[in-house]
């Protein structure tokens, strides 16, 4: 079952919260799908919030690219994102993530920030991997 991981999951793989770090790294070890948006957002968070030097953040991004299936955010993704935005009324940037995941054929989108349990187009479920219990 193909899964997609949102930027916040990738960021937690390098964060301070030990439980979230373990779970995030386990998800990344499973060769998930990400998009070019996830890579770009990750690089920005590494620079702005985590204060990771340029060489290290570039190395981490290249490791992520090597360990994941990467969907390019192209016009098909943008068009699908607009459909999702109109249908569900969600934040457009989240819709780009959802669209990339749908077009990649993913069944699950792991995200901490989107609505846990939301089903998109009857074929993909948003799941918060940090919802314990």
N, CA, C and O atoms as a GROMACS GRO file, in nm:
protein
  532
    1UNK      N    1   0.085  -0.118   0.000
    1UNK     CA    2   0.000   0.000   0.000
    1UNK      C    3   0.090   0.124   0.000
    1UNK      O    4   0.161   0.148   0.097
    2UNK      N    5   0.087   0.202  -0.108
    2UNK     CA    6   0.171   0.322  -0.116
    2UNK      C    7   0.127   0.430  -0.018
    2UNK      O    8   0.008   0.458  -0.003
    3UNK      N    9   0.224   0.491   0.048
    3UNK     CA   10   0.195   0.599   0.144
    3UNK      C   11   0.274   0.724   0.106
    3UNK      O   12   0.380   0.716   0.043
    4UNK      N   13   0.220   0.837   0.145
    4UNK     CA   14   0.281   0.967   0.120
    4UNK      C   15   0.306   1.030   0.256
    4UNK      O   16   0.223   1.018   0.346
    5UNK      N   17   0.419   1.097   0.272
    5UNK     CA   18   0.445   1.168   0.398
    5UNK      C   19   0.454   1.318   0.372
    5UNK      O   20   0.520   1.363   0.279
    6UNK      N   21   0.386   1.393   0.457
    6UNK     CA   22   0.383   1.539   0.451
    6UNK      C   23   0.513   1.593   0.512
    6UNK      O   24   0.587   1.522   0.580
    7UNK      N   25   0.539   1.719   0.486
    7UNK     CA   26   0.662   1.783   0.531
    7UNK      C   27   0.683   1.771   0.682
    7UNK      O   28   0.794   1.746   0.728
    8UNK      N   29   0.576   1.789   0.759
    8UNK     CA   30   0.591   1.787   0.905
    8UNK      C   31   0.642   1.653   0.955
    8UNK      O   32   0.711   1.647   1.057
    9UNK      N   33   0.610   1.547   0.886
    9UNK     CA   34   0.660   1.414   0.926
    9UNK      C   35   0.811   1.408   0.903
    9UNK      O   36   0.885   1.360   0.989
   10UNK      N   37   0.855   1.456   0.788
   10UNK     CA   38   0.998   1.457   0.757
   10UNK      C   39   1.074   1.541   0.858
   10UNK      O   40   1.180   1.501   0.905
   11UNK      N   41   1.020   1.657   0.893
   11UNK     CA   42   1.085   1.746   0.989
   11UNK      C   43   1.099   1.678   1.125
   11UNK      O   44   1.202   1.692   1.190
   12UNK      N   45   0.997   1.604   1.167
   12UNK     CA   46   1.004   1.535   1.297
   12UNK      C   47   1.115   1.430   1.301
   12UNK      O   48   1.162   1.394   1.409
   13UNK      N   49   1.156   1.379   1.186
   13UNK     CA   50   1.266   1.282   1.184
   13UNK      C   51   1.396   1.343   1.234
   13UNK      O   52   1.490   1.272   1.268
   14UNK      N   53   1.401   1.477   1.238
   14UNK     CA   54   1.522   1.547   1.283
   14UNK      C   55   1.494   1.637   1.403
   14UNK      O   56   1.577   1.720   1.440
   15UNK      N   57   1.377   1.620   1.464
   15UNK     CA   58   1.336   1.706   1.574
   15UNK      C   59   1.379   1.655   1.711
   15UNK      O   60   1.454   1.559   1.723
   16UNK      N   61   1.328   1.722   1.812
   16UNK     CA   62   1.366   1.694   1.951
   16UNK      C   63   1.277   1.590   2.018
   16UNK      O   64   1.321   1.522   2.111
   17UNK      N   65   1.152   1.576   1.973
   17UNK     CA   66   1.057   1.483   2.035
   17UNK      C   67   1.097   1.340   1.997
   17UNK      O   68   1.085   1.299   1.882
   18UNK      N   69   1.144   1.263   2.096
   18UNK     CA   70   1.198   1.130   2.070
   18UNK      C   71   1.096   1.034   2.010
   18UNK      O   72   1.127   0.962   1.915
   19UNK      N   73   0.973   1.033   2.063
   19UNK     CA   74   0.871   0.941   2.013
   19UNK      C   75   0.834   0.974   1.868
   19UNK      O   76   0.820   0.884   1.785
   20UNK      N   77   0.820   1.103   1.839
   20UNK     CA   78   0.787   1.144   1.702
   20UNK      C   79   0.903   1.116   1.608
   20UNK      O   80   0.882   1.079   1.492
   21UNK      N   81   1.024   1.134   1.656
   21UNK     CA   82   1.143   1.109   1.574
   21UNK      C   83   1.148   0.962   1.533
   21UNK      O   84   1.175   0.930   1.417
   22UNK      N   85   1.124   0.873   1.628
   22UNK     CA   86   1.127   0.729   1.599
   22UNK      C   87   1.021   0.693   1.495
   22UNK      O   88   1.050   0.622   1.399
   23UNK      N   89   0.900   0.742   1.515
   23UNK     CA   90   0.790   0.710   1.422
   23UNK      C   91   0.818   0.769   1.284
   23UNK      O   92   0.797   0.702   1.183
   24UNK      N   93   0.863   0.894   1.279
   24UNK     CA   94   0.891   0.959   1.150
   24UNK      C   95   1.001   0.886   1.075
   24UNK      O   96   0.991   0.865   0.954
   25UNK      N   97   1.105   0.847   1.146
   25UNK     CA   98   1.216   0.775   1.080
   25UNK      C   99   1.171   0.638   1.030
   25UNK      O  100   1.216   0.591   0.926
   26UNK      N  101   1.082   0.574   1.105
   26UNK     CA  102   1.028   0.445   1.060
   26UNK      C  103   0.948   0.462   0.931
   26UNK      O  104   0.957   0.380   0.840
   27UNK      N  105   0.869   0.569   0.924
   27UNK     CA  106   0.792   0.594   0.801
   27UNK      C  107   0.885   0.624   0.684
   27UNK      O  108   0.862   0.575   0.573
   28UNK      N  109   0.988   0.701   0.707
   28UNK     CA  110   1.084   0.733   0.600
   28UNK      C  111   1.162   0.609   0.556
   28UNK      O  112   1.200   0.598   0.439
   29UNK      N  113   1.187   0.518   0.647
   29UNK     CA  114   1.260   0.396   0.614
   29UNK      C  115   1.179   0.304   0.523
   29UNK      O  116   1.235   0.215   0.458
   30UNK      N  117   1.048   0.325   0.519
   30UNK     CA  118   0.960   0.242   0.436
   30UNK      C  119   0.949   0.286   0.292
   30UNK      O  120   0.860   0.240   0.221
   31UNK      N  121   1.037   0.373   0.246
   31UNK     CA  122   1.040   0.424   0.108
   31UNK      C  123   0.905   0.484   0.068
   31UNK      O  124   0.840   0.436  -0.024
   32UNK      N  125   0.862   0.589   0.139
   32UNK     CA  126   0.733   0.652   0.108
   32UNK      C  127   0.742   0.740  -0.016
   32UNK      O  128   0.848   0.755  -0.077
   33UNK      N  129   0.630   0.796  -0.052
   33UNK     CA  130   0.623   0.895  -0.159
   33UNK      C  131   0.623   1.033  -0.097
   33UNK      O  132   0.560   1.056   0.007
   34UNK      N  133   0.693   1.126  -0.160
   34UNK     CA  134   0.692   1.267  -0.123
   34UNK      C  135   0.680   1.346  -0.254
   34UNK      O  136   0.682   1.289  -0.362
   35UNK      N  137   0.667   1.476  -0.241
   35UNK     CA  138   0.666   1.561  -0.361
   35UNK      C  139   0.780   1.661  -0.354
   35UNK      O  140   0.845   1.677  -0.251
   36UNK      N  141   0.803   1.727  -0.465
   36UNK     CA  142   0.905   1.831  -0.467
   36UNK      C  143   0.869   1.942  -0.369
   36UNK      O  144   0.958   2.009  -0.316
   37UNK      N  145   0.740   1.963  -0.344
   37UNK     CA  146   0.698   2.060  -0.243
   37UNK      C  147   0.750   2.022  -0.105
   37UNK      O  148   0.798   2.107  -0.031
   38UNK      N  149   0.741   1.894  -0.070
   38UNK     CA  150   0.790   1.846   0.059
   38UNK      C  151   0.940   1.873   0.072
   38UNK      O  152   0.987   1.918   0.176
   39UNK      N  153   1.015   1.845  -0.033
   39UNK     CA  154   1.160   1.869  -0.030
   39UNK      C  155   1.189   2.017  -0.009
   39UNK      O  156   1.272   2.053   0.075
   40UNK      N  157   1.122   2.102  -0.084
   40UNK     CA  158   1.144   2.246  -0.072
   40UNK      C  159   1.107   2.300   0.066
   40UNK      O  160   1.180   2.380   0.124
   41UNK      N  161   0.993   2.256   0.118
   41UNK     CA  162   0.952   2.301   0.251
   41UNK      C  163   1.049   2.251   0.357
   41UNK      O  164   1.082   2.323   0.451
   42UNK      N  165   1.094   2.126   0.343
   42UNK     CA  166   1.191   2.070   0.437
   42UNK      C  167   1.319   2.152   0.438
   42UNK      O  168   1.371   2.186   0.545
   43UNK      N  169   1.371   2.184   0.320
   43UNK     CA  170   1.493   2.265   0.312
   43UNK      C  171   1.474   2.400   0.379
   43UNK      O  172   1.565   2.450   0.446
   44UNK      N  173   1.358   2.460   0.361
   44UNK     CA  174   1.332   2.590   0.423
   44UNK      C  175   1.324   2.580   0.575
   44UNK      O  176   1.380   2.663   0.646
   45UNK      N  177   1.255   2.477   0.626
   45UNK     CA  178   1.246   2.458   0.772
   45UNK      C  179   1.385   2.432   0.830
   45UNK      O  180   1.418   2.483   0.937
   46UNK      N  181   1.465   2.354   0.761
   46UNK     CA  182   1.603   2.327   0.807
   46UNK      C  183   1.682   2.456   0.821
   46UNK      O  184   1.761   2.472   0.914
   47UNK      N  185   1.662   2.547   0.728
   47UNK     CA  186   1.736   2.674   0.729
   47UNK      C  187   1.681   2.770   0.833
   47UNK      O  188   1.756   2.826   0.912
   48UNK      N  189   1.550   2.788   0.833
   48UNK     CA  190   1.488   2.892   0.915
   48UNK      C  191   1.467   2.850   1.060
   48UNK      O  192   1.498   2.926   1.152
   49UNK      N  193   1.413   2.731   1.082
   49UNK     CA  194   1.376   2.690   1.218
   49UNK      C  195   1.479   2.601   1.286
   49UNK      O  196   1.502   2.613   1.407
   50UNK      N  197   1.541   2.512   1.211
   50UNK     CA  198   1.635   2.418   1.272
   50UNK      C  199   1.780   2.466   1.264
   50UNK      O  200   1.868   2.407   1.327
   51UNK      N  201   1.803   2.572   1.188
   51UNK     CA  202   1.936   2.633   1.176
   51UNK      C  203   2.043   2.530   1.136
   51UNK      O  204   2.154   2.528   1.191
   52UNK      N  205   2.008   2.447   1.040
   52UNK     CA  206   2.102   2.346   0.989
   52UNK      C  207   2.183   2.409   0.876
   52UNK      O  208   2.127   2.476   0.789
   53UNK      N  209   2.313   2.388   0.878
   53UNK     CA  210   2.400   2.450   0.776
   53UNK      C  211   2.366   2.398   0.637
   53UNK      O  212   2.307   2.291   0.621
   54UNK      N  213   2.405   2.475   0.537
   54UNK     CA  214   2.366   2.447   0.398
   54UNK      C  215   2.415   2.311   0.350
   54UNK      O  216   2.339   2.239   0.285
   55UNK      N  217   2.537   2.275   0.379
   55UNK     CA  218   2.589   2.146   0.333
   55UNK      C  219   2.511   2.030   0.394
   55UNK      O  220   2.479   1.933   0.325
   56UNK      N  221   2.480   2.039   0.522
   56UNK     CA  222   2.406   1.932   0.589
   56UNK      C  223   2.264   1.922   0.537
   56UNK      O  224   2.215   1.812   0.510
   57UNK      N  225   2.196   2.036   0.523
   57UNK     CA  226   2.057   2.029   0.475
   57UNK      C  227   2.051   1.978   0.331
   57UNK      O  228   1.957   1.908   0.295
   58UNK      N  229   2.150   2.013   0.248
   58UNK     CA  230   2.152   1.960   0.112
   58UNK      C  231   2.176   1.809   0.112
   58UNK      O  232   2.115   1.736   0.034
   59UNK      N  233   2.264   1.763   0.199
   59UNK     CA  234   2.289   1.619   0.211
   59UNK      C  235   2.163   1.546   0.256
   59UNK      O  236   2.128   1.441   0.201
   60UNK      N  237   2.093   1.602   0.356
   60UNK     CA  238   1.970   1.541   0.404
   60UNK      C  239   1.864   1.536   0.295
   60UNK      O  240   1.793   1.436   0.282
   61UNK      N  241   1.854   1.642   0.216
   61UNK     CA  242   1.757   1.644   0.106
   61UNK      C  243   1.791   1.538   0.002
   61UNK      O  244   1.701   1.470  -0.049
   62UNK      N  245   1.917   1.523  -0.030
   62UNK     CA  246   1.957   1.422  -0.129
   62UNK      C  247   1.932   1.281  -0.077
   62UNK      O  248   1.895   1.192  -0.154
   63UNK      N  249   1.952   1.259   0.053
   63UNK     CA  250   1.920   1.129   0.112
   63UNK      C  251   1.771   1.102   0.106
   63UNK      O  252   1.728   0.989   0.080
   64UNK      N  253   1.691   1.207   0.129
   64UNK     CA  254   1.546   1.193   0.122
   64UNK      C  255   1.504   1.158  -0.021
   64UNK      O  256   1.419   1.071  -0.042
   65UNK      N  257   1.562   1.226  -0.118
   65UNK     CA  258   1.530   1.199  -0.258
   65UNK      C  259   1.565   1.054  -0.294
   65UNK      O  260   1.489   0.987  -0.364
   66UNK      N  261   1.679   1.007  -0.247
   66UNK     CA  262   1.722   0.870  -0.276
   66UNK      C  263   1.634   0.766  -0.208
   66UNK      O  264   1.618   0.656  -0.260
   67UNK      N  265   1.577   0.801  -0.093
   67UNK     CA  266   1.500   0.704  -0.016
   67UNK      C  267   1.350   0.710  -0.034
   67UNK      O  268   1.277   0.638   0.032
   68UNK      N  269   1.304   0.796  -0.125
   68UNK     CA  270   1.160   0.814  -0.145
   68UNK      C  271   1.127   0.815  -0.293
   68UNK      O  272   1.213   0.842  -0.377
   69UNK      N  273   1.003   0.786  -0.325
   69UNK     CA  274   0.952   0.813  -0.459
   69UNK      C  275   0.912   0.959  -0.460
   69UNK      O  276   0.841   1.004  -0.369
   70UNK      N  277   0.955   1.035  -0.559
   70UNK     CA  278   0.931   1.179  -0.562
   70UNK      C  279   0.837   1.214  -0.677
   70UNK      O  280   0.861   1.180  -0.792
   71UNK      N  281   0.729   1.285  -0.641
   71UNK     CA  282   0.633   1.336  -0.739
   71UNK      C  283   0.666   1.481  -0.766
   71UNK      O  284   0.677   1.562  -0.674
   72UNK      N  285   0.682   1.515  -0.893
   72UNK     CA  286   0.703   1.655  -0.930
   72UNK      C  287   0.572   1.731  -0.922
   72UNK      O  288   0.468   1.681  -0.967
   73UNK      N  289   0.574   1.850  -0.866
   73UNK     CA  290   0.454   1.934  -0.865
   73UNK      C  291   0.449   2.000  -1.003
   73UNK      O  292   0.517   2.099  -1.030
   74UNK      N  293   0.365   1.943  -1.089
   74UNK     CA  294   0.350   1.990  -1.225
   74UNK      C  295   0.207   2.040  -1.247
   74UNK      O  296   0.130   2.053  -1.152
   75UNK      N  297   0.172   2.068  -1.371
   75UNK     CA  298   0.038   2.123  -1.396
   75UNK      C  299  -0.073   2.025  -1.360
   75UNK      O  300  -0.180   2.067  -1.318
   76UNK      N  301  -0.050   1.896  -1.376
   76UNK     CA  302  -0.152   1.798  -1.337
   76UNK      C  303  -0.178   1.804  -1.187
   76UNK      O  304  -0.293   1.794  -1.144
   77UNK      N  305  -0.073   1.819  -1.109
   77UNK     CA  306  -0.089   1.831  -0.963
   77UNK      C  307  -0.162   1.960  -0.929
   77UNK      O  308  -0.251   1.960  -0.843
   78UNK      N  309  -0.126   2.069  -0.994
   78UNK     CA  310  -0.192   2.198  -0.968
   78UNK      C  311  -0.340   2.189  -1.002
   78UNK      O  312  -0.424   2.235  -0.925
   79UNK      N  313  -0.373   2.130  -1.116
   79UNK     CA  314  -0.514   2.117  -1.156
   79UNK      C  315  -0.591   2.032  -1.055
   79UNK      O  316  -0.703   2.067  -1.017
   80UNK      N  317  -0.532   1.920  -1.012
   80UNK     CA  318  -0.598   1.834  -0.913
   80UNK      C  319  -0.612   1.907  -0.780
   80UNK      O  320  -0.713   1.892  -0.711
   81UNK      N  321  -0.512   1.986  -0.743
   81UNK     CA  322  -0.519   2.063  -0.618
   81UNK      C  323  -0.634   2.162  -0.621
   81UNK      O  324  -0.702   2.182  -0.520
   82UNK      N  325  -0.657   2.225  -0.735
   82UNK     CA  326  -0.769   2.319  -0.746
   82UNK      C  327  -0.903   2.248  -0.730
   82UNK      O  328  -0.995   2.302  -0.669
   83UNK      N  329  -0.914   2.128  -0.785
   83UNK     CA  330  -1.036   2.049  -0.769
   83UNK      C  331  -1.058   2.015  -0.622
   83UNK      O  332  -1.169   2.029  -0.570
   84UNK      N  333  -0.952   1.971  -0.555
   84UNK     CA  334  -0.962   1.936  -0.413
   84UNK      C  335  -0.997   2.059  -0.330
   84UNK      O  336  -1.081   2.050  -0.240
   85UNK      N  337  -0.935   2.172  -0.359
   85UNK     CA  338  -0.964   2.295  -0.285
   85UNK      C  339  -1.110   2.333  -0.300
   85UNK      O  340  -1.176   2.368  -0.201
   86UNK      N  341  -1.163   2.327  -0.421
   86UNK     CA  342  -1.304   2.363  -0.445
   86UNK      C  343  -1.398   2.265  -0.376
   86UNK      O  344  -1.501   2.306  -0.323
   87UNK      N  345  -1.363   2.138  -0.376
   87UNK     CA  346  -1.451   2.035  -0.320
   87UNK      C  347  -1.448   2.032  -0.167
   87UNK      O  348  -1.552   2.016  -0.104
   88UNK      N  349  -1.330   2.048  -0.108
   88UNK     CA  350  -1.316   2.029   0.036
   88UNK      C  351  -1.291   2.158   0.114
   88UNK      O  352  -1.299   2.157   0.237
   89UNK      N  353  -1.260   2.267   0.046
   89UNK     CA  354  -1.238   2.395   0.113
   89UNK      C  355  -1.113   2.398   0.200
   89UNK      O  356  -1.109   2.470   0.300
   90UNK      N  357  -1.013   2.322   0.162
   90UNK     CA  358  -0.890   2.313   0.241
   90UNK      C  359  -0.788   2.417   0.194
   90UNK      O  360  -0.802   2.476   0.087
   91UNK      N  361  -0.687   2.439   0.276
   91UNK     CA  362  -0.576   2.526   0.243
   91UNK      C  363  -0.512   2.479   0.112
   91UNK      O  364  -0.488   2.360   0.094
   92UNK      N  365  -0.486   2.573   0.021
   92UNK     CA  366  -0.434   2.536  -0.111
   92UNK      C  367  -0.302   2.459  -0.103
   92UNK      O  368  -0.282   2.364  -0.179
   93UNK      N  369  -0.212   2.499  -0.014
   93UNK     CA  370  -0.083   2.430  -0.003
   93UNK      C  371  -0.102   2.285   0.041
   93UNK      O  372  -0.031   2.196  -0.005
   94UNK      N  373  -0.200   2.261   0.130
   94UNK     CA  374  -0.234   2.124   0.167
   94UNK      C  375  -0.293   2.050   0.048
   94UNK      O  376  -0.267   1.931   0.029
   95UNK      N  377  -0.372   2.120  -0.033
   95UNK     CA  378  -0.432   2.058  -0.151
   95UNK      C  379  -0.326   2.012  -0.251
   95UNK      O  380  -0.344   1.910  -0.317
   96UNK      N  381  -0.216   2.087  -0.261
   96UNK     CA  382  -0.106   2.043  -0.348
   96UNK      C  383  -0.046   1.911  -0.299
   96UNK      O  384  -0.014   1.823  -0.379
   97UNK      N  385  -0.032   1.899  -0.168
   97UNK     CA  386   0.019   1.774  -0.109
   97UNK      C  387  -0.080   1.661  -0.136
   97UNK      O  388  -0.041   1.553  -0.179
   98UNK      N  389  -0.208   1.686  -0.109
   98UNK     CA  390  -0.311   1.586  -0.131
   98UNK      C  391  -0.316   1.542  -0.278
   98UNK      O  392  -0.326   1.424  -0.308
   99UNK      N  393  -0.308   1.639  -0.368
   99UNK     CA  394  -0.313   1.609  -0.511
   99UNK      C  395  -0.194   1.523  -0.554
   99UNK      O  396  -0.210   1.427  -0.629
  100UNK      N  397  -0.075   1.558  -0.507
  100UNK     CA  398   0.044   1.479  -0.541
  100UNK      C  399   0.028   1.336  -0.491
  100UNK      O  400   0.063   1.241  -0.562
  101UNK      N  401  -0.024   1.321  -0.370
  101UNK     CA  402  -0.043   1.187  -0.314
  101UNK      C  403  -0.146   1.108  -0.393
  101UNK      O  404  -0.126   0.990  -0.422
  102UNK      N  405  -0.257   1.172  -0.428
  102UNK     CA  406  -0.360   1.104  -0.507
  102UNK      C  407  -0.306   1.060  -0.643
  102UNK      O  408  -0.326   0.946  -0.685
  103UNK      N  409  -0.239   1.151  -0.712
  103UNK     CA  410  -0.188   1.120  -0.845
  103UNK      C  411  -0.079   1.013  -0.841
  103UNK      O  412  -0.054   0.946  -0.941
  104UNK      N  413  -0.014   0.998  -0.726
  104UNK     CA  414   0.087   0.892  -0.710
  104UNK      C  415   0.024   0.758  -0.673
  104UNK      O  416   0.093   0.657  -0.664
  105UNK      N  417  -0.109   0.758  -0.652
  105UNK     CA  418  -0.178   0.634  -0.619
  105UNK      C  419  -0.166   0.592  -0.474
  105UNK      O  420  -0.182   0.475  -0.442
  106UNK      N  421  -0.138   0.687  -0.386
  106UNK     CA  422  -0.122   0.656  -0.244
  106UNK      C  423  -0.258   0.632  -0.178
  106UNK      O  424  -0.357   0.696  -0.211
  107UNK      N  425  -0.259   0.538  -0.084
  107UNK     CA  426  -0.380   0.507  -0.007
  107UNK      C  427  -0.386   0.586   0.122
  107UNK      O  428  -0.494   0.615   0.173
  108UNK      N  429  -0.269   0.622   0.174
  108UNK     CA  430  -0.260   0.694   0.301
  108UNK      C  431  -0.168   0.813   0.284
  108UNK      O  432  -0.063   0.804   0.221
  109UNK      N  433  -0.209   0.925   0.341
  109UNK     CA  434  -0.123   1.044   0.350
  109UNK      C  435  -0.099   1.068   0.498
  109UNK      O  436  -0.192   1.100   0.572
  110UNK      N  437   0.025   1.052   0.541
  110UNK     CA  438   0.059   1.079   0.680
  110UNK      C  439   0.089   1.227   0.697
  110UNK      O  440   0.178   1.282   0.632
  111UNK      N  441   0.013   1.290   0.786
  111UNK     CA  442   0.030   1.433   0.815
  111UNK      C  443  -0.012   1.460   0.958
  111UNK      O  444  -0.112   1.406   1.006
  112UNK      N  445   0.063   1.544   1.023
  112UNK     CA  446   0.027   1.585   1.159
  112UNK      C  447  -0.070   1.702   1.156
  112UNK      O  448  -0.146   1.722   1.251
  113UNK      N  449  -0.068   1.780   1.049
  113UNK     CA  450  -0.141   1.905   1.044
  113UNK      C  451  -0.279   1.897   0.979
  113UNK      O  452  -0.364   1.981   1.007
  114UNK      N  453  -0.301   1.800   0.895
  114UNK     CA  454  -0.431   1.789   0.829
  114UNK      C  455  -0.527   1.708   0.915
  114UNK      O  456  -0.487   1.645   1.013
  115UNK      N  457  -0.654   1.710   0.878
  115UNK     CA  458  -0.759   1.645   0.957
  115UNK      C  459  -0.741   1.493   0.956
  115UNK      O  460  -0.754   1.428   0.853
  116UNK      N  461  -0.711   1.438   1.073
  116UNK     CA  462  -0.692   1.295   1.089
  116UNK      C  463  -0.821   1.222   1.052
  116UNK      O  464  -0.928   1.255   1.105
  117UNK      N  465  -0.812   1.125   0.964
  117UNK     CA  466  -0.928   1.046   0.924
  117UNK      C  467  -1.001   1.098   0.802
  117UNK      O  468  -1.092   1.032   0.752
  118UNK      N  469  -0.964   1.215   0.753
  118UNK     CA  470  -1.028   1.270   0.634
  118UNK      C  471  -1.003   1.178   0.515
  118UNK      O  472  -0.890   1.135   0.491
  119UNK      N  473  -1.110   1.147   0.442
  119UNK     CA  474  -1.099   1.064   0.322
  119UNK      C  475  -1.118   1.153   0.201
  119UNK      O  476  -1.217   1.226   0.191
  120UNK      N  477  -1.023   1.148   0.109
  120UNK     CA  478  -1.027   1.230  -0.011
  120UNK      C  479  -1.068   1.143  -0.130
  120UNK      O  480  -1.006   1.040  -0.158
  121UNK      N  481  -1.172   1.186  -0.198
  121UNK     CA  482  -1.223   1.118  -0.318
  121UNK      C  483  -1.253   0.970  -0.295
  121UNK      O  484  -1.250   0.891  -0.390
  122UNK      N  485  -1.281   0.933  -0.171
  122UNK     CA  486  -1.316   0.795  -0.141
  122UNK      C  487  -1.203   0.695  -0.160
  122UNK      O  488  -1.227   0.574  -0.162
  123UNK      N  489  -1.079   0.745  -0.175
  123UNK     CA  490  -0.970   0.651  -0.202
  123UNK      C  491  -0.841   0.676  -0.127
  123UNK      O  492  -0.750   0.593  -0.134
  124UNK      N  493  -0.831   0.787  -0.056
  124UNK     CA  494  -0.709   0.813   0.021
  124UNK      C  495  -0.746   0.872   0.156
  124UNK      O  496  -0.830   0.962   0.165
  125UNK      N  497  -0.684   0.820   0.261
  125UNK     CA  498  -0.713   0.864   0.397
  125UNK      C  499  -0.595   0.941   0.454
  125UNK      O  500  -0.480   0.900   0.440
  126UNK      N  501  -0.626   1.053   0.518
  126UNK     CA  502  -0.525   1.130   0.591
  126UNK      C  503  -0.514   1.069   0.730
  126UNK      O  504  -0.615   1.049   0.797
  127UNK      N  505  -0.392   1.040   0.773
  127UNK     CA  506  -0.372   0.979   0.905
  127UNK      C  507  -0.260   1.051   0.978
  127UNK      O  508  -0.155   1.080   0.921
  128UNK      N  509  -0.284   1.079   1.106
  128UNK     CA  510  -0.181   1.137   1.191
  128UNK      C  511  -0.105   1.022   1.257
  128UNK      O  512  -0.160   0.954   1.344
  129UNK      N  513   0.020   1.000   1.218
  129UNK     CA  514   0.094   0.887   1.274
  129UNK      C  515   0.131   0.906   1.421
  129UNK      O  516   0.177   0.812   1.486
  130UNK      N  517   0.111   1.027   1.472
  130UNK     CA  518   0.146   1.056   1.611
  130UNK      C  519   0.025   1.050   1.704
  130UNK      O  520   0.037   1.083   1.822
  131UNK      N  521  -0.090   1.009   1.653
  131UNK     CA  522  -0.209   0.992   1.737
  131UNK      C  523  -0.197   0.857   1.806
  131UNK      O  524  -0.234   0.754   1.751
  132UNK      N  525  -0.146   0.862   1.926
  132UNK     CA  526  -0.126   0.739   2.001
  132UNK      C  527  -0.248   0.711   2.087
  132UNK      O  528  -0.307   0.802   2.145
  133UNK      N  529  -0.286   0.583   2.092
  133UNK     CA  530  -0.392   0.544   2.183
  133UNK      C  531  -0.523   0.528   2.125
  133UNK      O  532  -0.618   0.495   2.196
   0.00000   0.00000   0.00000
